[in-house]
Amino acid sequence: MLVLVAPGQGAQTPGFLTPWLDLPGAAERVAAWSEAIGLDLAHYGTHADADAIRDTAVAQPLLVAAGLLAASALGDVTPGAVAGHSVGEFTAAAFAGVLDDTAALRLVRARGLAMAEAAAVTGTGMSALLGGDPEVTVPHLEKLGLTAANVNGAGQIVAAGTLEQLAALADDKPEGVRRVVPLKVAGAFHTHHMAPAVDALRRAADGLAPADPAVPYVSNKDGAVVTSGAEVVARLVGQVASPVRWDLCMETFQRLGATALVEVCPGGTLTGIAKRALPGVRTVALKTPDDLDAARALIAETAASAAGTASSAADAAGTAPSAADAAGAR
């Protein structure tokens, strides 16, 4: 079973969109999206520097646009499940048909603006903690006034809070944590610092008519499979100020029988976590269009394997004795 996933903020790098704009029709799509949301996505994805694309109001729609381009370049794909990390949930909502591409980008543009405004109130940020035991790490963060904003699994937790609190964390790491790595984000996302953005996003979502997901949509709020489009949107609104539980999403992928995972552009973060947390699940990260052939091959192999399994099951069902035959044989 194939899982299609989308990364969150911090995955962007200067110029990462450049090669994708050379694909047929890509530049035209990005130009139309740019006009719809009032942001020059092509400029920010090709020429802007790291500081410019670190801006929350820019980074979020840029990441969603890149993910949508990469997914469309894969061709006609029907994954067994979709999910996104933080802002990647908007990309996943479009994958699942809950929102069309333009609606997803308009909503995420509103999200980015609202979160940037909330982040400007107080100097805040996020840092990744590599290694350690969550049962030790989380209480330590709470002692420092920090929030475990992302629980990613595979020994990775992201702490969020004020810059002073994060500085204290760098000097006082929890037992077992190897490194504390500041992230390229402009605020303490998925914490109470973002509460004002929730109200703004709720207003922006008013009037949307979301469709129910066409494929299983796994929410990073709690790893649940959400079947209602209205509930997906409600979760998109609320997750701005609530922790991301990517660890629970991966547990759901396992329960659903995932054997392959493709991460759309700018891929790498989620496939890295999956390699540690989901042994046996094959992964491909779409970083540039050069990765498309490997992703398509993995998708084709996964589909063929699923078809073979279904055929074998059907054959077994057809040849198995019925209850009456079994009773007669006795």
C-alpha positions in Angstrom: 0.0 0.0 0.0 1.3 3.4 -1.0 1.3 6.5 1.3 1.7 9.9 -0.3 3.0 12.5 2.2 3.8 16.2 2.1 6.5 17.9 4.3 6.1 20.9 6.5 7.7 24.3 7.0 11.5 24.3 7.2 11.9 21.9 4.3 12.2 24.8 1.8 15.6 25.9 0.4 16.5 28.8 -1.9 15.8 27.9 -5.5 14.2 24.6 -4.8 11.2 25.2 -7.2 13.5 26.1 -10.2 13.7 22.7 -11.9 10.0 21.9 -11.4 9.0 25.0 -13.4 10.6 23.4 -16.5 8.0 20.7 -16.5 5.2 21.0 -19.1 2.5 23.4 -17.9 4.1 24.0 -14.5 5.0 27.6 -15.0 1.5 28.4 -16.2 0.0 26.7 -13.2 2.2 28.5 -10.8 1.4 31.8 -12.5 -2.3 31.2 -12.1 -1.9 30.2 -8.4 0.2 33.3 -7.8 -2.5 35.6 -9.2 -5.2 33.8 -7.2 -3.3 34.3 -3.8 -1.5 37.6 -4.5 2.0 36.2 -4.1 4.7 35.6 -6.7 5.4 32.0 -6.1 7.8 31.6 -9.0 10.0 34.4 -7.7 10.1 33.1 -4.2 10.8 29.5 -5.3 13.6 30.5 -7.7 15.3 33.8 -6.9 14.5 34.6 -3.2 17.1 34.0 -0.5 16.8 31.9 2.6 15.6 34.8 4.8 12.8 35.7 2.3 11.4 32.2 2.1 11.7 31.8 5.9 8.9 34.3 6.2 5.9 32.2 7.3 3.5 34.1 5.0 5.7 33.1 2.0 7.0 29.7 3.0 3.6 28.0 3.6 1.9 28.6 0.2 5.3 28.0 -1.5 5.5 24.6 0.1 2.0 23.7 -0.8 2.4 24.8 -4.4 5.6 22.8 -4.8 3.9 19.7 -3.3 1.0 20.0 -5.7 3.3 20.4 -8.7 5.3 17.3 -7.7 2.2 15.2 -7.2 0.7 16.1 -10.5 4.0 15.3 -12.2 3.7 11.7 -10.9 0.7 11.2 -13.2 -2.5 9.3 -12.3 -1.8 8.0 -8.8 -4.4 6.7 -6.3 -2.6 6.3 -3.0 -3.8 4.0 -0.2 -3.5 7.0 2.2 -2.4 10.6 2.3 -1.0 12.8 5.1 0.9 16.0 5.6 3.2 17.3 8.3 1.9 20.6 9.7 1.3 22.9 6.6 1.7 19.8 4.5 -1.8 18.8 5.6 -3.1 21.4 3.2 -1.3 19.7 0.4 -2.7 16.3 1.6 -6.2 17.8 1.7 -5.8 18.7 -2.0 -4.4 15.2 -2.8 -7.5 13.7 -1.2 -9.9 16.0 -3.1 -11.2 17.7 0.0 -10.2 21.1 -1.5 -9.2 22.0 -5.0 -5.7 23.3 -5.5 -6.7 27.0 -5.6 -8.9 26.7 -2.5 -6.1 25.0 -0.6 -3.6 27.7 -1.6 -5.9 30.5 -0.7 -6.6 29.0 2.7 -2.9 28.3 3.4 -2.1 31.9 2.3 -4.5 33.1 5.0 -2.9 30.7 7.4 0.6 31.9 6.7 -0.4 35.6 7.1 -2.2 34.9 10.3 0.6 32.9 11.8 3.2 35.5 10.8 1.1 38.1 12.5 0.9 36.0 15.6 4.6 35.2 15.6 5.4 38.9 15.5 3.9 39.5 18.9 6.7 37.7 20.8 10.1 36.4 19.7 9.5 32.7 19.4 10.9 29.7 17.4 11.4 25.9 17.3 14.2 23.5 17.7 14.5 19.8 16.9 15.8 17.4 19.6 17.6 14.4 18.2 17.6 11.3 20.3 16.2 10.8 23.8 13.2 9.2 25.3 9.9 11.1 25.0 9.0 10.2 28.6 12.1 12.0 29.7 12.2 14.8 27.1 8.6 16.0 27.3 8.6 16.7 31.1 12.0 18.4 30.7 10.6 20.7 28.0 7.6 21.5 30.2 10.0 22.4 33.1 11.6 25.0 30.8 8.2 26.4 29.7 8.5 24.8 26.2 5.9 22.8 24.3 6.5 19.5 22.5 5.0 21.0 19.3 6.0 18.1 17.0 6.3 14.5 18.2 7.7 13.0 15.0 8.8 9.5 16.2 12.1 7.9 15.5 13.7 9.7 18.4 12.7 13.2 17.2 10.7 15.8 19.1 10.5 19.5 18.1 10.3 22.0 21.0 8.6 25.4 20.6 8.5 28.5 22.7 10.2 31.8 23.3 13.8 32.5 22.1 14.9 32.7 25.7 13.3 29.3 26.5 15.0 27.8 23.5 18.3 29.3 24.5 17.9 27.7 27.9 17.2 24.3 26.2 20.4 24.5 24.2 22.3 24.9 27.5 20.2 22.3 29.3 19.4 19.4 27.0 17.2 16.5 28.3 19.1 13.3 29.2 19.7 11.2 26.1 19.3 14.1 23.6 22.3 14.2 21.3 21.7 17.5 19.5 19.4 20.5 19.6 19.0 22.0 16.1 17.2 25.4 15.5 14.7 25.2 12.7 14.2 27.6 9.8 10.8 28.8 11.0 9.7 32.2 12.3 7.6 31.3 15.3 6.4 28.8 17.9 4.0 27.0 15.7 1.5 24.5 17.1 1.5 26.1 20.5 -0.6 28.6 22.4 1.4 31.4 20.8 -0.6 30.8 17.6 -4.0 31.0 19.2 -4.9 34.3 17.4 -4.2 32.7 14.1 -6.8 30.0 14.7 -9.6 32.6 14.8 -8.3 34.2 11.6 -8.1 30.9 9.8 -11.6 29.9 10.9 -12.9 33.0 9.4 -11.0 32.3 6.2 -12.5 28.8 6.0 -16.1 30.1 6.3 -17.9 29.5 3.0 -15.8 26.6 1.9 -17.6 23.5 0.6 -15.1 20.7 1.2 -15.7 17.3 -0.3 -15.2 14.1 1.7 -11.8 12.6 1.1 -11.6 10.3 -1.9 -8.8 8.3 -0.3 -8.0 7.8 3.4 -6.8 11.0 5.0 -4.6 10.6 8.1 -4.7 13.6 10.4 -1.6 14.6 12.3 -3.7 15.7 15.2 -4.0 12.1 16.4 -3.3 9.8 13.5 -7.0 9.2 12.9 -8.4 8.5 9.4 -10.8 11.3 8.8 -13.7 10.6 6.4 -15.5 13.9 6.5 -14.4 16.9 4.5 -15.8 19.3 7.0 -13.9 17.6 9.8 -10.7 17.8 7.7 -11.1 21.5 7.4 -11.9 21.9 11.1 -8.7 20.0 11.9 -6.7 22.2 9.5 -7.9 25.2 11.4 -7.3 23.8 14.9 -3.9 22.3 14.2 -2.3 25.8 14.0 -2.2 25.9 17.8 -2.1 22.1 18.6 0.8 19.7 18.5 1.7 17.6 15.4 1.6 13.9 16.2 3.5 12.5 13.2 4.4 9.5 15.3 0.7 8.5 15.5 0.4 9.0 11.7 3.1 6.5 11.2 1.4 4.0 13.5 -1.7 4.4 11.3 0.4 3.8 8.1 1.6 0.6 9.7 -1.9 -0.4 10.7 -3.2 0.2 7.1 -0.5 -2.0 5.7 1.9 0.6 4.2 4.7 -0.9 2.1 5.8 2.3 0.2 6.0 6.0 1.0 6.5 8.8 -1.5 7.2 12.3 -0.1 6.5 15.2 -2.5 8.8 18.2 -3.1 10.7 19.4 -1.1 11.1 15.8 0.1 13.6 14.3 2.5 12.5 15.1 6.0 9.6 12.6 6.3 11.3 9.9 4.3 14.3 10.2 6.7 12.0 9.7 9.7 10.2 6.8 7.9 13.5 5.0 7.3 14.1 4.9 11.0 10.5 4.4 12.2 9.0 2.2 9.5 11.5 -0.6 8.7 10.6 -2.5 5.6 8.6 0.4 4.0 10.3 1.6 0.8 10.6 5.3 0.4 11.3 7.9 -2.3 11.7 11.6 -1.7 10.9 14.0 -4.5 13.6 16.7 -4.3 13.9 17.4 -8.0 12.2 16.1 -11.1 15.1 13.7 -11.5 13.5 11.7 -8.7 10.2 11.2 -10.5 11.2 8.0 -12.4 12.2 6.3 -9.1 8.9 7.3 -7.5 6.9 6.2 -10.5 8.7 2.8 -10.5 7.9 2.3 -6.8 4.3 3.3 -7.3 4.0 0.8 -10.2 5.6 -2.0 -8.2 3.3 -1.3 -5.3 0.2 -1.3 -7.5 1.3 -4.5 -9.2 1.9 -6.2 -5.8 -1.5 -5.1 -4.5 -3.2 -6.4 -7.6 -1.3 -9.7 -7.3 -2.4 -10.0 -3.6 -6.0 -9.3 -4.5 -5.9 -11.8 -7.3 -4.4 -14.5 -5.1 -7.1 -13.8 -2.4 -9.8 -14.0 -5.0 -8.4 -17.3 -6.3 -8.2 -18.7 -2.8 -11.8 -17.6 -2.1 -12.9 -19.3 -5.3 -11.2 -22.6 -4.6 -11.9 -22.8 -0.8 -14.6 -25.3 0.1 -17.9 -23.8 1.3 -19.2 -24.5 4.8 -21.7 -26.9 3.3 -19.0 -28.8 1.3 -16.8 -28.9 4.4 -19.7 -30.3 6.4 -20.3 -32.9 3.8 -16.7 -33.9 3.7 -16.9 -34.7 7.4 
